[in-house]
Each structure stands twice: as structure tokens, then as C-alpha cells.
Amino acid sequence: MAKRLSYQEKKTQAFVDIINEMFIIAGHQVTYEDIKGRQDAWYTQWSMTESQFDEWQKWGQKYLKKKFRLSEVFAQREMGFIGLMWGLTHTNKNLI
């Protein structure tokens, strides 16, 4: 029988999943394991488009709602914080 994860372990696993999905959506061959432990501003090393950022935010909100049974508002807030803290630099290609 598999060990049941504690709430903190579930939060850590969710963070890893969300960061990995960010790199997948942005089209980079990077994983959480590649950036784990880095003290520099690693999130500025890669970028994503505004539409990719929006797609990632929607994916993360759906993921958090399902995994932690959060309301829409709380899932949006959590993904907003994650995007601000660890989201890749994003630009609007239409303005360039």
C-alpha cells in the first residue's frame, strides 16, 4: 500500500508539477530538478509568451482546484502568487 502524503508533501509535489508544466507549455527542455536549489534568478533565463503564460495559469488553476479542492477565487490567487514568484519572464509577441 502506498504511503499517504502529508499536506506539506502534497503542496511540494503540486509545486513541482506546476513548475514542470510551465516549462512544458513554454517549450523548454528543463525540469524542476534542473533548477532545484539555484539561488539566482533562474526564471529570467527562459521566457514564454503571454498566451503561454495564460495557458499555464489556467492549467494550474484547474490542477489546484482538483488536487486541493480550492474554489475558483483561491486557485486564481495561488496561481497569481506562483506566477509572480516563479513564473518565467513573459512578453506579448503582438507588441514586438
LUMROMAR-342361 format. One record per residue: residue number from 1; residue in one letter; chain; x, y, z of N, C-alpha, C, O, CB in turn. Coordinates in steps of 0.02 Angstrom, whole numbers. Each point is the difference from the previous one (the first is absolute). Glycine has a CB too. Layout:
BEGIN
resi:NUM&resn:A&chain:A&n_xx:X&n_yy:Y&n_zz:Z&ca_xx:X&ca_yy:Y&ca_zz:Z&c_xx:X&c_yy:Y&c_zz:Z&o_xx:X&o_yy:Y&o_zz:Z&cb_xx:X&cb_yy:Y&cb_zz:Z
...
This chain:
BEGIN
resi:1&resn:M&chain:A&n_xx:42&n_yy:-59&n_zz:0&ca_xx:-42&ca_yy:59&ca_zz:0&c_xx:44&c_yy:62&c_zz:0&o_xx:49&o_yy:4&o_zz:38&cb_xx:-141&cb_yy:-66&cb_zz:23
resi:2&resn:A&chain:A&n_xx:76&n_yy:110&n_zz:-103&ca_xx:39&ca_yy:61&ca_zz:-6&c_xx:-9&c_yy:44&c_zz:61&o_xx:-54&o_yy:4&o_zz:29&cb_xx:45&cb_yy:-10&cb_zz:-153
resi:3&resn:K&chain:A&n_xx:63&n_yy:39&n_zz:143&ca_xx:-3&ca_yy:46&ca_zz:57&c_xx:-43&c_yy:60&c_zz:-17&o_xx:7&o_yy:28&o_zz:-55&cb_xx:107&cb_yy:-66&cb_zz:93
resi:4&resn:R&chain:A&n_xx:-156&n_yy:58&n_zz:7&ca_xx:-42&ca_yy:59&ca_zz:-10&c_xx:42&c_yy:62&c_zz:13&o_xx:33&o_yy:5&o_zz:52&cb_xx:-138&cb_yy:-69&cb_zz:-18
resi:5&resn:L&chain:A&n_xx:103&n_yy:111&n_zz:-80&ca_xx:40&ca_yy:61&ca_zz:6&c_xx:-30&c_yy:48&c_zz:51&o_xx:-61&o_yy:6&o_zz:5&cb_xx:98&cb_yy:-20&cb_zz:-124
resi:6&resn:S&chain:A&n_xx:7&n_yy:47&n_zz:156&ca_xx:-23&ca_yy:52&ca_zz:46&c_xx:-20&c_yy:60&c_zz:-42&o_xx:14&o_yy:4&o_zz:-60&cb_xx:62&cb_yy:-45&cb_zz:154
resi:7&resn:Y&chain:A&n_xx:-109&n_yy:88&n_zz:-63&ca_xx:-22&ca_yy:60&ca_zz:-36&c_xx:60&c_yy:38&c_zz:-28&o_xx:-2&o_yy:24&o_zz:-56&cb_xx:-98&cb_yy:-16&cb_zz:131
resi:8&resn:Q&chain:A&n_xx:154&n_yy:-3&n_zz:-36&ca_xx:60&ca_yy:35&ca_zz:-23&c_xx:32&c_yy:-37&c_zz:-59&o_xx:24&o_yy:32&o_zz:-47&cb_xx:-4&cb_yy:13&cb_zz:163
resi:9&resn:E&chain:A&n_xx:-19&n_yy:-111&n_zz:-114&ca_xx:27&ca_yy:-39&ca_zz:-56&c_xx:-43&c_yy:9&c_zz:-63&o_xx:26&o_yy:3&o_zz:-55&cb_xx:21&cb_yy:-86&cb_zz:137
resi:10&resn:K&chain:A&n_xx:-113&n_yy:88&n_zz:-73&ca_xx:-44&ca_yy:12&ca_zz:-56&c_xx:13&c_yy:70&c_zz:-30&o_xx:-1&o_yy:8&o_zz:-61&cb_xx:-86&cb_yy:-84&cb_zz:112
resi:11&resn:K&chain:A&n_xx:98&n_yy:125&n_zz:-9&ca_xx:15&ca_yy:68&ca_zz:-23&c_xx:66&c_yy:1&c_zz:-39&o_xx:4&o_yy:32&o_zz:-52&cb_xx:-67&cb_yy:16&cb_zz:149
resi:12&resn:T&chain:A&n_xx:113&n_yy:-82&n_zz:-71&ca_xx:64&ca_yy:-3&ca_zz:-34&c_xx:-6&c_yy:-34&c_zz:-67&o_xx:27&o_yy:24&o_zz:-50&cb_xx:31&cb_yy:-27&cb_zz:160
resi:13&resn:Q&chain:A&n_xx:-93&n_yy:-53&n_zz:-113&ca_xx:-10&ca_yy:-36&ca_zz:-63&c_xx:-39&c_yy:43&c_zz:-50&o_xx:15&o_yy:-1&o_zz:-60&cb_xx:-12&cb_yy:-108&cb_zz:122
resi:14&resn:A&chain:A&n_xx:-52&n_yy:145&n_zz:-38&ca_xx:-40&ca_yy:44&ca_zz:-44&c_xx:45&c_yy:55&c_zz:-29&o_xx:-6&o_yy:16&o_zz:-59&cb_xx:-98&cb_yy:-39&cb_zz:127
resi:15&resn:F&chain:A&n_xx:148&n_yy:51&n_zz:-27&ca_xx:46&ca_yy:52&ca_zz:-25&c_xx:45&c_yy:-28&c_zz:-55&o_xx:9&o_yy:32&o_zz:-51&cb_xx:-12&cb_yy:24&cb_zz:164
resi:16&resn:V&chain:A&n_xx:30&n_yy:-115&n_zz:-102&ca_xx:43&ca_yy:-32&ca_zz:-50&c_xx:-39&c_yy:-11&c_zz:-65&o_xx:25&o_yy:14&o_zz:-54&cb_xx:42&cb_yy:-71&cb_zz:146
resi:17&resn:D&chain:A&n_xx:-128&n_yy:31&n_zz:-86&ca_xx:-42&ca_yy:-12&ca_zz:-59&c_xx:-15&c_yy:65&c_zz:-37&o_xx:2&o_yy:1&o_zz:-62&cb_xx:-53&cb_yy:-100&cb_zz:120
resi:18&resn:I&chain:A&n_xx:36&n_yy:152&n_zz:-22&ca_xx:-16&ca_yy:64&ca_zz:-31&c_xx:61&c_yy:30&c_zz:-35&o_xx:-7&o_yy:26&o_zz:-56&cb_xx:-80&cb_yy:-6&cb_zz:144
resi:19&resn:I&chain:A&n_xx:145&n_yy:-24&n_zz:-58&ca_xx:61&ca_yy:26&ca_zz:-31&c_xx:17&c_yy:-41&c_zz:-62&o_xx:17&o_yy:28&o_zz:-52&cb_xx:25&cb_yy:13&cb_zz:163
resi:20&resn:N&chain:A&n_xx:-47&n_yy:-107&n_zz:-106&ca_xx:14&ca_yy:-43&ca_zz:-58&c_xx:-48&c_yy:15&c_zz:-58&o_xx:21&o_yy:2&o_zz:-58&cb_xx:23&cb_yy:-91&cb_zz:135
resi:21&resn:E&chain:A&n_xx:-107&n_yy:100&n_zz:-61&ca_xx:-49&ca_yy:16&ca_zz:-52&c_xx:15&c_yy:68&c_zz:-32&o_xx:-11&o_yy:9&o_zz:-60&cb_xx:-75&cb_yy:-78&cb_zz:120
resi:22&resn:M&chain:A&n_xx:110&n_yy:115&n_zz:-21&ca_xx:19&ca_yy:66&ca_zz:-27&c_xx:53&c_yy:-8&c_zz:-54&o_xx:-5&o_yy:30&o_zz:-54&cb_xx:-22&cb_yy:24&cb_zz:165
resi:23&resn:F&chain:A&n_xx:78&n_yy:-94&n_zz:-97&ca_xx:53&ca_yy:-11&ca_zz:-49&c_xx:-26&c_yy:-37&c_zz:-62&o_xx:21&o_yy:14&o_zz:-56&cb_xx:63&cb_yy:-15&cb_zz:150
resi:24&resn:I&chain:A&n_xx:-129&n_yy:-46&n_zz:-84&ca_xx:-29&ca_yy:-37&ca_zz:-57&c_xx:-40&c_yy:47&c_zz:-44&o_xx:9&o_yy:0&o_zz:-61&cb_xx:-14&cb_yy:-104&cb_zz:130
resi:25&resn:I&chain:A&n_xx:-38&n_yy:144&n_zz:-39&ca_xx:-41&ca_yy:47&ca_zz:-39&c_xx:43&c_yy:51&c_zz:-36&o_xx:-15&o_yy:19&o_zz:-57&cb_xx:-79&cb_yy:-35&cb_zz:139
resi:26&resn:A&chain:A&n_xx:148&n_yy:39&n_zz:-49&ca_xx:44&ca_yy:49&ca_zz:-30&c_xx:46&c_yy:-31&c_zz:-53&o_xx:31&o_yy:36&o_zz:-39&cb_xx:-34&cb_yy:28&cb_zz:146
resi:27&resn:G&chain:A&n_xx:6&n_yy:-130&n_zz:-110&ca_xx:40&ca_yy:-34&ca_zz:-51&c_xx:74&c_yy:-5&c_zz:16&o_xx:41&o_yy:-3&o_zz:-46&cb_xx:-123&cb_yy:42&cb_zz:-35
resi:28&resn:H&chain:A&n_xx:99&n_yy:-41&n_zz:145&ca_xx:70&ca_yy:-6&ca_zz:21&c_xx:13&c_yy:-70&c_zz:26&o_xx:-43&o_yy:-30&o_zz:32&cb_xx:48&cb_yy:153&cb_zz:-4
resi:29&resn:Q&chain:A&n_xx:54&n_yy:-148&n_zz:-42&ca_xx:21&ca_yy:-67&ca_zz:22&c_xx:32&c_yy:5&c_zz:69&o_xx:57&o_yy:-21&o_zz:10&cb_xx:-41&cb_yy:-16&cb_zz:-130
resi:30&resn:V&chain:A&n_xx:-53&n_yy:64&n_zz:168&ca_xx:24&ca_yy:10&ca_zz:68&c_xx:-51&c_yy:-30&c_zz:47&o_xx:-60&o_yy:-1&o_zz:-15&cb_xx:124&cb_yy:107&cb_zz:-17
resi:31&resn:T&chain:A&n_xx:-41&n_yy:-130&n_zz:90&ca_xx:-46&ca_yy:-26&ca_zz:50&c_xx:15&c_yy:33&c_zz:67&o_xx:50&o_yy:36&o_zz:7&cb_xx:-60&cb_yy:-147&cb_zz:-68
resi:32&resn:Y&chain:A&n_xx:-32&n_yy:98&n_zz:109&ca_xx:11&ca_yy:26&ca_zz:68&c_xx:67&c_yy:-23&c_zz:27&o_xx:34&o_yy:38&o_zz:34&cb_xx:-158&cb_yy:-38&cb_zz:-15
resi:33&resn:E&chain:A&n_xx:143&n_yy:-61&n_zz:-33&ca_xx:64&ca_yy:-27&ca_zz:25&c_xx:59&c_yy:40&c_zz:-26&o_xx:51&o_yy:5&o_zz:34&cb_xx:-103&cb_yy:-119&cb_zz:-29
resi:34&resn:D&chain:A&n_xx:46&n_yy:144&n_zz:-65&ca_xx:54&ca_yy:40&ca_zz:-28&c_xx:10&c_yy:66&c_zz:36&o_xx:55&o_yy:27&o_zz:2&cb_xx:-78&cb_yy:-80&cb_zz:-112
resi:35&resn:I&chain:A&n_xx:-31&n_yy:80&n_zz:139&ca_xx:4&ca_yy:65&ca_zz:32&c_xx:-2&c_yy:-4&c_zz:76&o_xx:9&o_yy:50&o_zz:34&cb_xx:-64&cb_yy:-2&cb_zz:-134
resi:36&resn:K&chain:A&n_xx:43&n_yy:-106&n_zz:126&ca_xx:-5&ca_yy:-11&ca_zz:72&c_xx:64&c_yy:21&c_zz:35&o_xx:55&o_yy:-20&o_zz:-19&cb_xx:-135&cb_yy:-76&cb_zz:0
resi:37&resn:G&chain:A&n_xx:73&n_yy:138&n_zz:70&ca_xx:57&ca_yy:22&ca_zz:39&c_xx:37&c_yy:60&c_zz:-28&o_xx:45&o_yy:26&o_zz:33&cb_xx:-34&cb_yy:-142&cb_zz:0
resi:38&resn:R&chain:A&n_xx:-29&n_yy:140&n_zz:-91&ca_xx:34&ca_yy:59&ca_zz:-28&c_xx:-21&c_yy:62&c_zz:38&o_xx:-58&o_yy:9&o_zz:16&cb_xx:63&cb_yy:-63&cb_zz:-129
resi:39&resn:Q&chain:A&n_xx:44&n_yy:96&n_zz:128&ca_xx:-13&ca_yy:61&ca_zz:38&c_xx:-4&c_yy:62&c_zz:-44&o_xx:-16&o_yy:54&o_zz:24&cb_xx:74&cb_yy:-107&cb_zz:72
resi:40&resn:D&chain:A&n_xx:-43&n_yy:45&n_zz:-160&ca_xx:-2&ca_yy:57&ca_zz:-46&c_xx:-71&c_yy:10&c_zz:-26&o_xx:-46&o_yy:-38&o_zz:19&cb_xx:166&cb_yy:18&cb_zz:-51
resi:41&resn:A&chain:A&n_xx:-130&n_yy:68&n_zz:-10&ca_xx:-66&ca_yy:14&ca_zz:-30&c_xx:-9&c_yy:-45&c_zz:-62&o_xx:-2&o_yy:25&o_zz:-56&cb_xx:4&cb_yy:96&cb_zz:99
resi:42&resn:W&chain:A&n_xx:-8&n_yy:-186&n_zz:-31&ca_xx:-4&ca_yy:-48&ca_zz:-55&c_xx:-60&c_yy:12&c_zz:-45&o_xx:3&o_yy:-16&o_zz:-60&cb_xx:54&cb_yy:-67&cb_zz:133
resi:43&resn:Y&chain:A&n_xx:-111&n_yy:110&n_zz:-46&ca_xx:-61&ca_yy:11&ca_zz:-39&c_xx:8&c_yy:54&c_zz:-53&o_xx:-44&o_yy:6&o_zz:-43&cb_xx:-21&cb_yy:-41&cb_zz:143
resi:44&resn:T&chain:A&n_xx:119&n_yy:73&n_zz:-99&ca_xx:13&ca_yy:49&ca_zz:-53&c_xx:42&c_yy:-29&c_zz:-56&o_xx:8&o_yy:32&o_zz:-52&cb_xx:-16&cb_yy:59&cb_zz:137
resi:45&resn:Q&chain:A&n_xx:34&n_yy:-150&n_zz:-76&ca_xx:43&ca_yy:-32&ca_zz:-50&c_xx:-41&c_yy:-25&c_zz:-60&o_xx:26&o_yy:-4&o_zz:-55&cb_xx:53&cb_yy:-30&cb_zz:147
resi:46&resn:W&chain:A&n_xx:-143&n_yy:17&n_zz:-80&ca_xx:-44&ca_yy:-24&ca_zz:-53&c_xx:-60&c_yy:47&c_zz:-3&o_xx:-13&o_yy:39&o_zz:46&cb_xx:51&cb_yy:-159&cb_zz:-29
resi:47&resn:S&chain:A&n_xx:-75&n_yy:116&n_zz:-72&ca_xx:-59&ca_yy:42&ca_zz:-6&c_xx:-57&c_yy:-39&c_zz:-30&o_xx:8&o_yy:-55&o_zz:-26&cb_xx:64&cb_yy:157&cb_zz:14
resi:48&resn:M&chain:A&n_xx:-130&n_yy:-72&n_zz:14&ca_xx:-60&ca_yy:-28&ca_zz:-29&c_xx:-43&c_yy:57&c_zz:-27&o_xx:8&o_yy:58&o_zz:22&cb_xx:-5&cb_yy:-159&cb_zz:56
resi:49&resn:T&chain:A&n_xx:-47&n_yy:86&n_zz:-124&ca_xx:-43&ca_yy:52&ca_zz:-26&c_xx:-58&c_yy:13&c_zz:49&o_xx:-11&o_yy:-39&o_zz:46&cb_xx:41&cb_yy:6&cb_zz:-165
resi:50&resn:E&chain:A&n_xx:-64&n_yy:88&n_zz:108&ca_xx:-57&ca_yy:16&ca_zz:42&c_xx:-54&c_yy:-54&c_zz:-4&o_xx:-31&o_yy:-17&o_zz:50&cb_xx:56&cb_yy:140&cb_zz:-66
resi:51&resn:S&chain:A&n_xx:-37&n_yy:-149&n_zz:-44&ca_xx:-51&ca_yy:-52&ca_zz:-8&c_xx:22&c_yy:-65&c_zz:34&o_xx:-42&o_yy:-36&o_zz:28&cb_xx:7&cb_yy:87&cb_zz:-137
resi:52&resn:Q&chain:A&n_xx:100&n_yy:-67&n_zz:108&ca_xx:24&ca_yy:-59&ca_zz:36&c_xx:-8&c_yy:10&c_zz:75&o_xx:-18&o_yy:-47&o_zz:36&cb_xx:100&cb_yy:23&cb_zz:-128
resi:53&resn:F&chain:A&n_xx:-69&n_yy:85&n_zz:116&ca_xx:-8&ca_yy:15&ca_zz:71&c_xx:-73&c_yy:-9&c_zz:21&o_xx:-15&o_yy:-29&o_zz:52&cb_xx:112&cb_yy:109&cb_zz:-58
resi:54&resn:D&chain:A&n_xx:-143&n_yy:-54&n_zz:-36&ca_xx:-71&ca_yy:-7&ca_zz:15&c_xx:-21&c_yy:-73&c_zz:1&o_xx:-39&o_yy:-21&o_zz:42&cb_xx:19&cb_yy:132&cb_zz:-95
resi:55&resn:E&chain:A&n_xx:46&n_yy:-150&n_zz:5&ca_xx:-16&ca_yy:-72&ca_zz:-3&c_xx:25&c_yy:-35&c_zz:63&o_xx:-35&o_yy:-42&o_zz:28&cb_xx:42&cb_yy:44&cb_zz:-154
resi:56&resn:W&chain:A&n_xx:54&n_yy:15&n_zz:147&ca_xx:29&ca_yy:-29&ca_zz:61&c_xx:-42&c_yy:18&c_zz:62&o_xx:-12&o_yy:-42&o_zz:43&cb_xx:127&cb_yy:46&cb_zz:-97
resi:57&resn:Q&chain:A&n_xx:-136&n_yy:59&n_zz:58&ca_xx:-41&ca_yy:23&ca_zz:56&c_xx:-65&c_yy:-40&c_zz:3&o_xx:-21&o_yy:-22&o_zz:54&cb_xx:72&cb_yy:137&cb_zz:-63
resi:58&resn:K&chain:A&n_xx:-84&n_yy:-123&n_zz:-48&ca_xx:-63&ca_yy:-38&ca_zz:-2&c_xx:11&c_yy:-73&c_zz:19&o_xx:-39&o_yy:-29&o_zz:37&cb_xx:-4&cb_yy:106&cb_zz:-126
resi:59&resn:W&chain:A&n_xx:98&n_yy:-106&n_zz:63&ca_xx:15&ca_yy:-70&ca_zz:17&c_xx:11&c_yy:-6&c_zz:75&o_xx:-27&o_yy:-46&o_zz:32&cb_xx:78&cb_yy:28&cb_zz:-145
resi:60&resn:G&chain:A&n_xx:-12&n_yy:64&n_zz:142&ca_xx:15&ca_yy:-3&ca_zz:71&c_xx:-61&c_yy:10&c_zz:44&o_xx:-7&o_yy:-33&o_zz:52&cb_xx:119&cb_yy:76&cb_zz:-79
resi:61&resn:Q&chain:A&n_xx:-157&n_yy:1&n_zz:6&ca_xx:-61&ca_yy:11&ca_zz:38&c_xx:-42&c_yy:-64&c_zz:1&o_xx:-26&o_yy:-19&o_zz:53&cb_xx:28&cb_yy:141&cb_zz:-83
resi:62&resn:K&chain:A&n_xx:-9&n_yy:-153&n_zz:-27&ca_xx:-39&ca_yy:-62&ca_zz:-4&c_xx:33&c_yy:-55&c_zz:43&o_xx:-34&o_yy:-37&o_zz:36&cb_xx:-5&cb_yy:68&cb_zz:-152
resi:63&resn:Y&chain:A&n_xx:105&n_yy:-35&n_zz:112&ca_xx:38&ca_yy:-49&ca_zz:39&c_xx:-10&c_yy:10&c_zz:75&o_xx:-14&o_yy:-47&o_zz:36&cb_xx:99&cb_yy:41&cb_zz:-129
resi:64&resn:L&chain:A&n_xx:-78&n_yy:69&n_zz:116&ca_xx:-7&ca_yy:15&ca_zz:71&c_xx:-71&c_yy:-12&c_zz:25&o_xx:-11&o_yy:-24&o_zz:55&cb_xx:102&cb_yy:107&cb_zz:-66
resi:65&resn:K&chain:A&n_xx:-141&n_yy:-65&n_zz:-31&ca_xx:-69&ca_yy:-12&ca_zz:19&c_xx:-13&c_yy:-74&c_zz:11&o_xx:-35&o_yy:-19&o_zz:47&cb_xx:0&cb_yy:122&cb_zz:-111
resi:66&resn:K&chain:A&n_xx:62&n_yy:-144&n_zz:20&ca_xx:-11&ca_yy:-72&ca_zz:5&c_xx:40&c_yy:-31&c_zz:58&o_xx:-27&o_yy:-38&o_zz:40&cb_xx:6&cb_yy:35&cb_zz:-164
resi:67&resn:K&chain:A&n_xx:85&n_yy:21&n_zz:129&ca_xx:44&ca_yy:-32&ca_zz:49&c_xx:-16&c_yy:21&c_zz:72&o_xx:3&o_yy:-41&o_zz:45&cb_xx:85&cb_yy:36&cb_zz:-133
resi:68&resn:F&chain:A&n_xx:-105&n_yy:70&n_zz:97&ca_xx:-10&ca_yy:25&ca_zz:68&c_xx:-72&c_yy:22&c_zz:13&o_xx:-16&o_yy:27&o_zz:53&cb_xx:134&cb_yy:9&cb_zz:-54
resi:69&resn:R&chain:A&n_xx:-162&n_yy:-47&n_zz:-48&ca_xx:-70&ca_yy:19&ca_zz:6&c_xx:-8&c_yy:74&c_zz:17&o_xx:-40&o_yy:19&o_zz:43&cb_xx:13&cb_yy:-136&cb_zz:-7
resi:70&resn:L&chain:A&n_xx:65&n_yy:158&n_zz:-72&ca_xx:-4&ca_yy:72&ca_zz:11&c_xx:-56&c_yy:30&c_zz:-42&o_xx:-20&o_yy:-28&o_zz:-51&cb_xx:143&cb_yy:31&cb_zz:75
resi:71&resn:S&chain:A&n_xx:-148&n_yy:53&n_zz:-1&ca_xx:-50&ca_yy:36&ca_zz:-40&c_xx:37&c_yy:34&c_zz:-58&o_xx:61&o_yy:4&o_zz:-1&cb_xx:-137&cb_yy:14&cb_zz:103
resi:72&resn:E&chain:A&n_xx:38&n_yy:6&n_zz:-149&ca_xx:28&ca_yy:35&ca_zz:-58&c_xx:42&c_yy:60&c_zz:22&o_xx:55&o_yy:10&o_zz:-26&cb_xx:-153&cb_yy:-47&cb_zz:-44
resi:73&resn:V&chain:A&n_xx:73&n_yy:75&n_zz:117&ca_xx:35&ca_yy:61&ca_zz:23&c_xx:66&c_yy:-18&c_zz:32&o_xx:51&o_yy:32&o_zz:-14&cb_xx:-161&cb_yy:24&cb_zz:32
resi:74&resn:F&chain:A&n_xx:112&n_yy:-106&n_zz:26&ca_xx:62&ca_yy:-19&ca_zz:33&c_xx:50&c_yy:-30&c_zz:-48&o_xx:60&o_yy:11&o_zz:6&cb_xx:-125&cb_yy:-29&cb_zz:99
resi:75&resn:A&chain:A&n_xx:41&n_yy:-21&n_zz:-153&ca_xx:45&ca_yy:-29&ca_zz:-50&c_xx:31&c_yy:55&c_zz:-43&o_xx:60&o_yy:-3&o_zz:-15&cb_xx:-128&cb_yy:-103&cb_zz:13
resi:76&resn:Q&chain:A&n_xx:29&n_yy:156&n_zz:-17&ca_xx:27&ca_yy:57&ca_zz:-38&c_xx:52&c_yy:38&c_zz:41&o_xx:53&o_yy:18&o_zz:-26&cb_xx:-162&cb_yy:-8&cb_zz:-37
resi:77&resn:R&chain:A&n_xx:94&n_yy:0&n_zz:127&ca_xx:47&ca_yy:36&ca_zz:43&c_xx:65&c_yy:-38&c_zz:8&o_xx:54&o_yy:29&o_zz:-6&cb_xx:-151&cb_yy:21&cb_zz:67
resi:78&resn:E&chain:A&n_xx:93&n_yy:-116&n_zz:-49&ca_xx:61&ca_yy:-40&ca_zz:8&c_xx:42&c_yy:1&c_zz:-63&o_xx:61&o_yy:8&o_zz:3&cb_xx:-121&cb_yy:-80&cb_zz:78
resi:79&resn:M&chain:A&n_xx:28&n_yy:63&n_zz:-139&ca_xx:38&ca_yy:1&ca_zz:-63&c_xx:28&c_yy:70&c_zz:-14&o_xx:54&o_yy:6&o_zz:-30&cb_xx:-126&cb_yy:-99&cb_zz:-15
resi:80&resn:G&chain:A&n_xx:37&n_yy:144&n_zz:66&ca_xx:27&ca_yy:68&ca_zz:-6&c_xx:64&c_yy:9&c_zz:39&o_xx:49&o_yy:28&o_zz:-25&cb_xx:-165&cb_yy:14&cb_zz:9
resi:81&resn:F&chain:A&n_xx:116&n_yy:-68&n_zz:78&ca_xx:60&ca_yy:4&ca_zz:41&c_xx:57&c_yy:-42&c_zz:-30&o_xx:57&o_yy:23&o_zz:-2&cb_xx:-129&cb_yy:-6&cb_zz:103
resi:82&resn:I&chain:A&n_xx:56&n_yy:-76&n_zz:-124&ca_xx:51&ca_yy:-43&ca_zz:-30&c_xx:28&c_yy:33&c_zz:-63&o_xx:61&o_yy:-1&o_zz:-11&cb_xx:-118&cb_yy:-102&cb_zz:57
resi:83&resn:G&chain:A&n_xx:14&n_yy:132&n_zz:-86&ca_xx:22&ca_yy:35&ca_zz:-60&c_xx:46&c_yy:59&c_zz:15&o_xx:49&o_yy:11&o_zz:-34&cb_xx:-154&cb_yy:-46&cb_zz:-21
resi:84&resn:L&chain:A&n_xx:88&n_yy:72&n_zz:108&ca_xx:43&ca_yy:57&ca_zz:19&c_xx:67&c_yy:-22&c_zz:28&o_xx:52&o_yy:30&o_zz:-16&cb_xx:-155&cb_yy:34&cb_zz:40
resi:85&resn:M&chain:A&n_xx:102&n_yy:-116&n_zz:16&ca_xx:61&ca_yy:-22&ca_zz:33&c_xx:46&c_yy:-41&c_zz:-45&o_xx:61&o_yy:9&o_zz:1&cb_xx:-123&cb_yy:-7&cb_zz:105
resi:86&resn:W&chain:A&n_xx:33&n_yy:-49&n_zz:-144&ca_xx:42&ca_yy:-47&ca_zz:-37&c_xx:-17&c_yy:-7&c_zz:-74&o_xx:29&o_yy:-41&o_zz:-35&cb_xx:-18&cb_yy:-18&cb_zz:141
resi:87&resn:G&chain:A&n_xx:-58&n_yy:99&n_zz:-130&ca_xx:-18&ca_yy:-3&ca_zz:-71&c_xx:55&c_yy:26&c_zz:-44&o_xx:37&o_yy:46&o_zz:18&cb_xx:-156&cb_yy:-34&cb_zz:14
resi:88&resn:L&chain:A&n_xx:125&n_yy:-40&n_zz:-91&ca_xx:50&ca_yy:23&ca_zz:-48&c_xx:-17&c_yy:69&c_zz:-25&o_xx:-58&o_yy:21&o_zz:1&cb_xx:81&cb_yy:-139&cb_zz:-35
resi:89&resn:T&chain:A&n_xx:28&n_yy:154&n_zz:12&ca_xx:-12&ca_yy:65&ca_zz:-31&c_xx:-45&c_yy:-10&c_zz:-59&o_xx:10&o_yy:-46&o_zz:-39&cb_xx:102&cb_yy:90&cb_zz:77
resi:90&resn:H&chain:A&n_xx:-162&n_yy:-2&n_zz:-45&ca_xx:-45&ca_yy:-8&ca_zz:-57&c_xx:-10&c_yy:67&c_zz:-36&o_xx:-1&o_yy:53&o_zz:30&cb_xx:-57&cb_yy:-148&cb_zz:29
resi:91&resn:T&chain:A&n_xx:51&n_yy:89&n_zz:-124&ca_xx:-8&ca_yy:58&ca_zz:-43&c_xx:-60&c_yy:-10&c_zz:-45&o_xx:-20&o_yy:-56&o_zz:-14&cb_xx:143&cb_yy:80&cb_zz:19
resi:92&resn:N&chain:A&n_xx:-150&n_yy:31&n_zz:-28&ca_xx:-55&ca_yy:-3&ca_zz:-48&c_xx:30&c_yy:8&c_zz:-69&o_xx:22&o_yy:54&o_zz:-19&cb_xx:-106&cb_yy:-7&cb_zz:102
resi:93&resn:K&chain:A&n_xx:86&n_yy:-102&n_zz:-121&ca_xx:31&ca_yy:0&ca_zz:-67&c_xx:-34&c_yy:50&c_zz:-47&o_xx:32&o_yy:23&o_zz:-47&cb_xx:-1&cb_yy:-143&cb_zz:64
resi:94&resn:N&chain:A&n_xx:-94&n_yy:137&n_zz:-5&ca_xx:-37&ca_yy:46&ca_zz:-44&c_xx:28&c_yy:71&c_zz:5&o_xx:-7&o_yy:39&o_zz:-48&cb_xx:-95&cb_yy:-111&cb_zz:61
resi:95&resn:L&chain:A&n_xx:132&n_yy:89&n_zz:44&ca_xx:26&ca_yy:68&ca_zz:9&c_xx:69&c_yy:9&c_zz:-28&o_xx:23&o_yy:56&o_zz:-9&cb_xx:-93&cb_yy:-48&cb_zz:109
resi:96&resn:I&chain:A&n_xx:105&n_yy:-63&n_zz:-114&ca_xx:69&ca_yy:3&ca_zz:-24&c_xx:2&c_yy:9&c_zz:-74&o_xx:54&o_yy:4&o_zz:-29&cb_xx:-17&cb_yy:-76&cb_zz:123
